Amino acid sequence: MFKYLLFPSLVISLLSLKTPSLATTIDCGSSPEELKTKLSFACFGTIEQDGSIPADYNSDIGYDISRQWQAGYHVTQVLKLGDLAESFSPQTLTVSNMISSGGGDINSVLIKEFPLIHQQSLSDLIQSIPSLKRVKVKHFPGLDSYGGNQRLSQLIKRHSSLKNLTLQQLGIGDFALSSIPGLTQAQLNQFPGWGNQYLSNLPYFSTIPLAQMPNAWVANNPVIARIDALRSREGQQDRTLSGSYKEGFSVPCYSDCDYVELDDLENVGASVSLPVEGIRWISGKKQKVSGGEGCLAWVNNGQEPTGIHPFGPAFKVVLWDVNEQTGDITTKLFFRFRASCGLWGSGATPYFIGPVSWMNHKTNDFVVAGFQGQIFNSSSSASSTITNTTNVGSGNNQPMTAGNNNGSGNGNVTSGHNNPSVTATNPNPLSTSTVETPIYTDINLNPINQNLSWSSWQFSQVLPANSYTATSNYLCHQENCGYSIGMFNLSSTDPFVMAAVGKTNAGDAWLNQVNNGTTPTTAGINKFFPKTLQQEVFETKLDEIASSVSEQIDPLTQKPFVNGRKVQRIAQAHLGGTSAKIDADIQVGLQGESLLEASRNLVSLYRSRS
């Protein structure tokens, strides 16, 4: 179908990986079809820069999130199974599936070659595989000397000292995994500590094709684009397909922009124009965007290189070096960590673990730009004609839809980048209008029909997170001055905060000092506005906002806010205040986002946690 191979042949040496009985070279494919079936973690290179996550916030989060790595580490030596739980669901693989899918033989892998199993205590193992209780000792490896006809459950009752010994301490590491009855069909997530296992410690995991993961990679039907032109140090570029899950995937570059301009495969010019024609992929070597979610969003100062996710959320593909003279470009991969945050669920760091070498290309080469069903940012010059059949003054102001928007008609048509907008609440709509149709990549920014239920706890998971003892600079809004305090950036002048903290005279006095400019100390926060009180105040405030929003009318549907739109409106009230105008195009925070854009992004993250 294609004149040239779409991907260079990737043959990766795995000598540095301690994976048993594994071939030292892996062919990762050189065509789209081969890539779809052969791409695995073994195909990824080594990390090129040192990095770490400090242990500073462990006490606040209640979980050890610290990690460090050095240049030259393979990604499988840095990523843990829990980091991939959301993207590929590998924890649902059985031990047998994992090894056979990676090309191994379950009968040839020893217990000691699988640390997760080798470190299980006999008691934990029986709890993870309940059928072991009924297994006779003579059918379990290495325990013959204790009397073979009794059951394992009877053995640990009679010899209680055995139950807390690990398989390593029992000295049975040289037996095959398949010698433990029921083990091969047990899922990885049945064993305590599964999420904390480095991928390199999982036999044959690295060579499992991503297409064979329980939750297979998204680009089973990749969108292929041609590299049409390379540019460096250019001025502002608005029509992009790069960004982040937090900011969306049409983030403009304002100056000193390196990028590649993509084209359709047909390459017949303007007479045929498909979505990727003329779109810019900005280099993440220069441009950084906001990333991360929940309690780990603060890592790396909340920043990650701009890029794309044609293979889903497990890793990010980033355009790196762009050489106009030679026509060469390089791309890199970046990864992230996920971790539990105790009572507050899990969080994810920005994609900052890298760079990891990926594919090199030249002008006219083909690249994976996305996946079938993905919607790309339309050209700034593109337009659609909207025909409004509503009679002016009829009182039947139904939302207007713009052209064919894949069934996701949005009555509030905006570009997201300072372009005119048309809303369904316009009191004098024209019978016909020509406006730009906004289309975005990766994130569905129209939540009207999303069946989402409200949960203040779930909403808390997608907010940019801080420490419970964090404070902002002293800020004033109109006549109210104070600090934002804690995990949820709650203002010290917030009525909910003042009501909760001011229940005692000492708390009221402390809050007055803070609002008059005294910087709150860690000791003061822990005493007067501790973690549990912050959580209580946040939930109380958000639930009251939710109750108020339920009584408001959505101008896009002329009905009460429900589902995803309800979540979006609650986000707007949280970010801009309860009196904030619905879908307002006003800036919030320091990132330059409008209230509408910020609420859309929060809904997208909220949906991903549903």
VENQUI-V475334 format. One record per residue. N is the residue number from 1. RES is the residue in three letters. SS is DSSP state (a for helix, b for strand, c for the rest). PHI is phi as a letter, one per 30 degrees, with the letter a starting at -180 (NA if undefined). PSI is psi in whole degrees, 0 to 359 (none if undefined). Layout:
# VENQUI-V475334
N,RES,SS,PHI,PSI
N,RES,SS,PHI,PSI
This chain:
# VENQUI-V475334
1,MET,c,NA,322
2,PHE,c,c,145
3,LYS,c,d,324
4,TYR,c,c,156
5,LEU,c,d,139
6,LEU,c,d,335
7,PHE,c,b,142
8,PRO,c,d,154
9,SER,c,d,129
10,LEU,c,c,110
11,VAL,b,c,108
12,ILE,b,c,132
13,SER,b,d,134
14,LEU,c,c,23
15,LEU,c,d,333
16,SER,c,d,349
17,LEU,c,c,131
18,LYS,c,d,68
19,THR,c,c,123
20,PRO,c,d,145
21,SER,c,h,38
22,LEU,c,c,137
23,ALA,c,e,150
24,THR,c,d,352
25,THR,b,b,147
26,ILE,b,b,126
27,ASP,b,d,116
28,CYS,c,c,4
29,GLY,c,j,155
30,SER,c,b,4
31,SER,c,b,165
32,PRO,a,e,318
33,GLU,a,d,319
34,GLU,a,d,320
35,LEU,a,d,319
36,LYS,a,d,325
37,THR,a,c,342
38,LYS,a,c,339
39,LEU,c,d,128
40,SER,c,b,174
41,PHE,a,d,336
42,ALA,a,d,340
43,CYS,a,d,348
44,PHE,c,d,150
45,GLY,c,d,199
46,THR,b,c,158
47,ILE,b,d,136
48,GLU,c,c,350
49,GLN,c,b,146
50,ASP,c,d,157
51,GLY,b,a,168
52,SER,b,a,162
53,ILE,b,c,121
54,PRO,c,d,162
55,ALA,c,c,10
56,ASP,c,e,326
57,TYR,c,c,8
58,ASN,a,e,318
59,SER,a,d,326
60,ASP,a,d,320
61,ILE,a,d,332
62,GLY,c,i,25
63,TYR,c,a,144
64,ASP,c,d,104
65,ILE,c,c,1
66,SER,c,d,143
67,ARG,b,a,150
68,GLN,b,b,155
69,TRP,b,a,165
70,GLN,c,b,156
71,ALA,c,e,136
72,GLY,c,j,345
73,TYR,c,d,140
74,HIS,b,d,151
75,VAL,a,e,331
76,THR,a,d,347
77,GLN,a,c,356
78,VAL,c,c,322
79,LEU,c,d,146
80,LYS,b,c,163
81,LEU,a,e,323
82,GLY,a,d,335
83,ASP,a,d,336
84,LEU,a,c,1
85,ALA,c,e,321
86,GLU,c,d,320
87,SER,c,d,315
88,PHE,c,c,350
89,SER,c,h,43
90,PRO,a,d,341
91,GLN,a,d,344
92,THR,a,c,358
93,LEU,c,d,143
94,THR,b,d,163
95,VAL,a,e,319
96,SER,a,d,315
97,ASN,a,e,314
98,MET,a,e,312
99,ILE,a,d,316
100,SER,a,d,322
101,SER,a,d,330
102,GLY,c,d,3
103,GLY,c,j,13
104,GLY,c,c,176
105,ASP,c,c,119
106,ILE,a,e,331
107,ASN,a,d,349
108,SER,a,c,356
109,VAL,c,c,127
110,LEU,b,d,155
111,ILE,a,e,319
112,LYS,a,d,345
113,GLU,a,d,2
114,PHE,c,b,86
115,PRO,a,e,324
116,LEU,a,e,319
117,ILE,a,d,320
118,HIS,a,d,329
119,GLN,c,c,2
120,GLN,c,d,137
121,SER,b,d,159
122,LEU,a,d,322
123,SER,a,d,314
124,ASP,a,d,322
125,LEU,a,d,317
126,ILE,a,d,323
127,GLN,a,d,324
128,SER,a,d,327
129,ILE,c,b,84
130,PRO,a,e,331
131,SER,a,d,343
132,LEU,a,d,336
133,LYS,a,e,325
134,ARG,a,c,355
135,VAL,c,d,135
136,LYS,b,d,146
137,VAL,a,e,325
138,LYS,a,d,344
139,HIS,a,c,2
140,PHE,c,c,135
141,PRO,c,d,137
142,GLY,c,i,5
143,LEU,c,c,17
144,ASP,a,e,325
145,SER,a,d,348
146,TYR,a,c,3
147,GLY,c,j,107
148,GLY,c,d,341
149,ASN,c,d,347
150,GLN,c,d,157
151,ARG,b,d,159
152,LEU,a,d,321
153,SER,a,d,324
154,GLN,a,d,324
155,LEU,a,d,312
156,ILE,a,d,341
157,LYS,a,d,320
158,ARG,a,d,330
159,HIS,c,b,76
160,SER,a,d,337
161,SER,a,d,342
162,LEU,a,d,328
163,LYS,c,d,332
164,ASN,c,c,1
165,LEU,c,d,138
166,THR,b,d,165
167,LEU,c,d,329
168,GLN,c,d,315
169,GLN,c,d,333
170,LEU,c,d,351
171,GLY,c,i,34
172,ILE,c,c,23
173,GLY,c,d,338
174,ASP,c,d,1
175,PHE,c,d,155
176,ALA,b,d,149
177,LEU,a,e,322
178,SER,a,d,351
179,SER,a,d,349
180,ILE,c,c,113
181,PRO,c,e,130
182,GLY,c,i,349
183,LEU,c,d,318
184,THR,c,d,331
185,GLN,c,c,3
186,ALA,c,d,141
187,GLN,b,d,153
188,LEU,a,e,324
189,ASN,a,d,3
190,GLN,a,d,348
191,PHE,c,c,130
192,PRO,c,e,137
193,GLY,c,i,10
194,TRP,a,e,320
195,GLY,a,d,342
196,ASN,a,c,11
197,GLN,c,d,126
198,TYR,b,d,143
199,LEU,a,e,327
200,SER,a,d,344
201,ASN,a,c,6
202,LEU,c,c,111
203,PRO,c,e,125
204,TYR,c,i,5
205,PHE,a,d,320
206,SER,a,d,336
207,THR,a,c,10
208,ILE,c,d,122
209,PRO,c,e,136
210,LEU,a,d,333
211,ALA,a,d,344
212,GLN,a,c,6
213,MET,c,d,154
214,PRO,c,e,321
215,ASN,c,c,90
216,ALA,c,d,154
217,TRP,c,e,151
218,VAL,c,d,329
219,ALA,a,d,46
220,ASN,a,d,334
221,ASN,a,b,79
222,PRO,b,d,148
223,VAL,b,d,118
224,ILE,b,c,134
225,ALA,b,b,157
226,ARG,b,c,139
227,ILE,b,d,110
228,ASP,b,c,322
229,ALA,b,a,154
230,LEU,b,c,140
231,ARG,b,b,146
232,SER,b,b,149
233,ARG,b,h,42
234,GLU,b,c,170
235,GLY,c,d,198
236,GLN,c,e,135
237,GLN,b,b,120
238,ASP,c,c,326
239,ARG,c,c,92
240,THR,b,b,164
241,LEU,c,c,10
242,SER,c,c,157
243,GLY,b,l,227
244,SER,b,a,166
245,TYR,c,d,330
246,LYS,c,d,317
247,GLU,c,c,350
248,GLY,b,j,174
249,PHE,c,c,47
250,SER,c,b,41
251,VAL,c,d,122
252,PRO,c,d,157
253,CYS,b,c,131
254,TYR,c,c,336
255,SER,c,a,158
256,ASP,c,h,50
257,CYS,b,c,125
258,ASP,b,c,135
259,TYR,b,a,167
260,VAL,b,c,143
261,GLU,b,c,130
262,LEU,b,c,159
263,ASP,b,b,163
264,ASP,c,d,159
265,LEU,c,d,330
266,GLU,c,d,330
267,ASN,c,h,48
268,VAL,c,c,12
269,GLY,a,i,199
270,ALA,a,d,346
271,SER,a,d,334
272,VAL,c,b,119
273,SER,c,b,112
274,LEU,c,c,169
275,PRO,c,e,328
276,VAL,c,d,355
277,GLU,c,d,124
278,GLY,c,i,2
279,ILE,c,d,149
280,ARG,b,c,135
281,TRP,b,c,111
282,ILE,b,d,144
283,SER,b,d,129
284,GLY,c,d,357
285,LYS,c,d,329
286,LYS,c,c,319
287,GLN,c,c,129
288,LYS,b,c,147
289,VAL,b,b,168
290,SER,b,d,143
291,GLY,c,b,185
292,GLY,c,i,167
293,GLU,b,a,156
294,GLY,a,h,218
295,CYS,a,d,353
296,LEU,a,c,10
297,ALA,c,d,341
298,TRP,c,d,341
299,VAL,a,e,142
300,ASN,a,h,33
301,ASN,a,h,26
302,GLY,a,i,16
303,GLN,b,c,151
304,GLU,b,a,159
305,PRO,b,d,145
306,THR,c,d,148
307,GLY,b,a,198
308,ILE,b,b,167
309,HIS,c,b,61
310,PRO,c,d,345
311,PHE,c,c,13
312,GLY,c,j,188
313,PRO,c,d,356
314,ALA,c,d,326
315,PHE,b,a,166
316,LYS,b,c,135
317,VAL,b,c,126
318,VAL,b,b,126
319,LEU,b,d,134
320,TRP,b,c,270
321,ASP,b,c,137
322,VAL,b,b,117
323,ASN,b,c,102
324,GLU,c,d,326
325,GLN,c,d,316
326,THR,c,c,347
327,GLY,c,i,18
328,ASP,b,c,144
329,ILE,b,b,154
330,THR,b,b,151
331,THR,b,b,153
332,LYS,b,b,161
333,LEU,b,c,145
334,PHE,b,b,143
335,PHE,b,b,173
336,ARG,c,b,167
337,PHE,c,c,149
338,ARG,b,b,148
339,ALA,b,a,157
340,SER,b,d,147
341,CYS,c,b,38
342,GLY,a,i,234
343,LEU,a,d,339
344,TRP,a,c,28
345,GLY,c,i,215
346,SER,b,c,166
347,GLY,b,b,171
348,ALA,b,b,139
349,THR,c,d,163
350,PRO,c,d,164
351,TYR,c,d,92
352,PHE,c,b,359
353,ILE,b,d,104
354,GLY,b,l,199
355,PRO,b,d,153
356,VAL,b,c,126
357,SER,b,e,139
358,TRP,b,b,236
359,MET,b,c,143
360,ASN,b,c,143
361,HIS,b,b,167
362,LYS,b,b,167
363,THR,c,e,138
364,ASN,c,i,356
365,ASP,c,d,165
366,PHE,b,c,146
367,VAL,b,b,156
368,VAL,b,d,114
369,ALA,b,c,344
370,GLY,b,l,207
371,PHE,b,b,157
372,GLN,c,e,134
373,GLY,c,j,346
374,GLN,c,d,145
375,ILE,c,c,128
376,PHE,c,c,153
377,ASN,c,d,125
378,SER,c,d,162
379,SER,c,d,147
380,SER,c,d,343
381,SER,c,c,353
382,ALA,c,d,148
383,SER,c,b,159
384,SER,b,b,145
385,THR,b,c,127
386,ILE,b,c,122
387,THR,b,c,120
388,ASN,c,c,112
389,THR,c,d,3
390,THR,c,d,132
391,ASN,c,d,131
392,VAL,c,d,129
393,GLY,c,i,5
394,SER,c,d,345
395,GLY,c,i,4
396,ASN,c,c,61
397,ASN,c,d,82
398,GLN,c,d,153
399,PRO,c,d,142
400,MET,c,d,144
401,THR,c,c,145
402,ALA,c,c,108
403,GLY,c,h,210
404,ASN,c,c,103
405,ASN,c,c,39
406,ASN,c,h,34
407,GLY,c,i,9
408,SER,c,c,50
409,GLY,c,e,132
410,ASN,c,b,118
411,GLY,c,d,345
412,ASN,c,c,98
413,VAL,b,c,114
414,THR,c,b,156
415,SER,c,c,337
416,GLY,c,i,357
417,HIS,c,b,63
418,ASN,c,i,29
419,ASN,c,c,158
420,PRO,c,e,153
421,SER,c,b,152
422,VAL,b,b,128
423,THR,c,c,159
424,ALA,c,d,348
425,THR,c,c,6
426,ASN,c,e,121
427,PRO,c,d,340
428,ASN,c,b,65
429,PRO,c,d,143
430,LEU,c,d,153
431,SER,c,d,328
432,THR,b,b,142
433,SER,b,b,150
434,THR,b,c,115
435,VAL,b,b,162
436,GLU,c,d,136
437,THR,c,c,116
438,PRO,c,d,130
439,ILE,c,b,134
440,TYR,c,c,160
441,THR,c,c,150
442,ASP,c,i,309
443,ILE,c,c,124
444,ASN,c,d,108
445,LEU,c,c,10
446,ASN,c,c,97
447,PRO,c,c,12
448,ILE,c,e,315
449,ASN,c,c,10
450,GLN,c,d,128
451,ASN,c,d,80
452,LEU,c,c,137
453,SER,c,c,152
454,TRP,c,d,135
455,SER,c,b,118
456,SER,a,d,327
457,TRP,a,d,314
458,GLN,a,d,322
459,PHE,a,d,323
460,SER,a,d,335
461,GLN,a,d,340
462,VAL,c,c,2
463,LEU,c,d,148
464,PRO,c,e,129
465,ALA,c,c,151
466,ASN,c,b,186
467,SER,c,d,157
468,TYR,c,d,348
469,THR,c,c,14
470,ALA,c,d,151
471,THR,b,b,151
472,SER,c,c,181
473,ASN,c,d,164
474,TYR,c,d,117
475,LEU,b,b,149
476,CYS,b,b,137
477,HIS,b,b,115
478,GLN,c,h,244
479,GLU,c,c,0
480,ASN,b,c,127
481,CYS,b,b,143
482,GLY,b,l,194
483,TYR,c,c,150
484,SER,b,d,132
485,ILE,b,b,138
486,GLY,c,i,192
487,MET,c,e,325
488,PHE,c,c,13
489,ASN,c,h,42
490,LEU,b,d,132
491,SER,b,d,141
492,SER,c,d,346
493,THR,c,c,1
494,ASP,c,d,130
495,PRO,a,e,325
496,PHE,a,d,321
497,VAL,a,d,314
498,MET,a,d,323
499,ALA,a,d,321
500,ALA,a,d,313
501,VAL,a,d,327
502,GLY,c,d,12
503,LYS,c,d,337
504,THR,c,c,155
505,ASN,a,d,321
506,ALA,a,d,320
507,GLY,a,d,320
508,ASP,a,d,318
509,ALA,a,d,318
510,TRP,a,d,318
511,LEU,a,d,323
512,ASN,a,d,319
513,GLN,a,d,317
514,VAL,a,d,315
515,ASN,a,d,343
516,ASN,c,c,7
517,GLY,c,j,356
518,THR,c,d,121
519,THR,c,d,125
520,PRO,c,d,132
521,THR,c,d,163
522,THR,a,e,318
523,ALA,a,d,318
524,GLY,a,d,318
525,ILE,a,d,314
526,ASN,a,d,330
527,LYS,a,d,314
528,PHE,a,c,337
529,PHE,c,b,62
530,PRO,c,d,174
531,LYS,a,e,311
532,THR,a,d,323
533,LEU,a,d,322
534,GLN,a,e,315
535,GLN,a,d,318
536,GLU,a,d,314
537,VAL,a,d,315
538,PHE,a,e,312
539,GLU,a,d,319
540,THR,a,d,314
541,LYS,a,d,313
542,LEU,a,d,323
543,ASP,a,d,326
544,GLU,a,d,321
545,ILE,a,d,316
546,ALA,a,d,320
547,SER,a,d,319
548,SER,a,d,319
549,VAL,a,d,325
550,SER,c,d,339
551,GLU,c,c,355
552,GLN,c,d,158
553,ILE,b,c,129
554,ASP,b,d,119
555,PRO,c,d,343
556,LEU,c,d,336
557,THR,c,b,348
558,GLN,c,i,25
559,LYS,b,b,169
560,PRO,b,e,153
561,PHE,c,d,130
562,VAL,c,b,166
563,ASN,a,h,226
564,GLY,a,d,326
565,ARG,a,d,328
566,LYS,a,d,315
567,VAL,a,d,319
568,GLN,a,d,317
569,ARG,a,d,322
570,ILE,a,d,320
571,ALA,a,d,320
572,GLN,a,d,319
573,ALA,a,d,326
574,HIS,a,d,317
575,LEU,a,d,322
576,GLY,a,c,1
577,GLY,c,j,154
578,THR,c,d,339
579,SER,c,c,6
580,ALA,c,d,138
581,LYS,c,d,140
582,ILE,c,d,130
583,ASP,c,h,36
584,ALA,c,d,145
585,ASP,c,c,50
586,ILE,c,c,149
587,GLN,b,d,138
588,VAL,c,b,141
589,GLY,c,i,194
590,LEU,c,c,0
591,GLN,c,c,357
592,GLY,c,i,3
593,GLU,c,d,147
594,SER,b,d,163
595,LEU,a,e,320
596,LEU,a,d,312
597,GLU,a,d,315
598,ALA,a,d,319
599,SER,a,d,325
600,ARG,a,d,314
601,ASN,a,d,321
602,LEU,a,d,321
603,VAL,a,d,320
604,SER,a,d,316
605,LEU,a,d,320
606,TYR,a,d,317
607,ARG,a,d,322
608,SER,a,d,340
609,ARG,c,c,359
610,SER,c,d,none
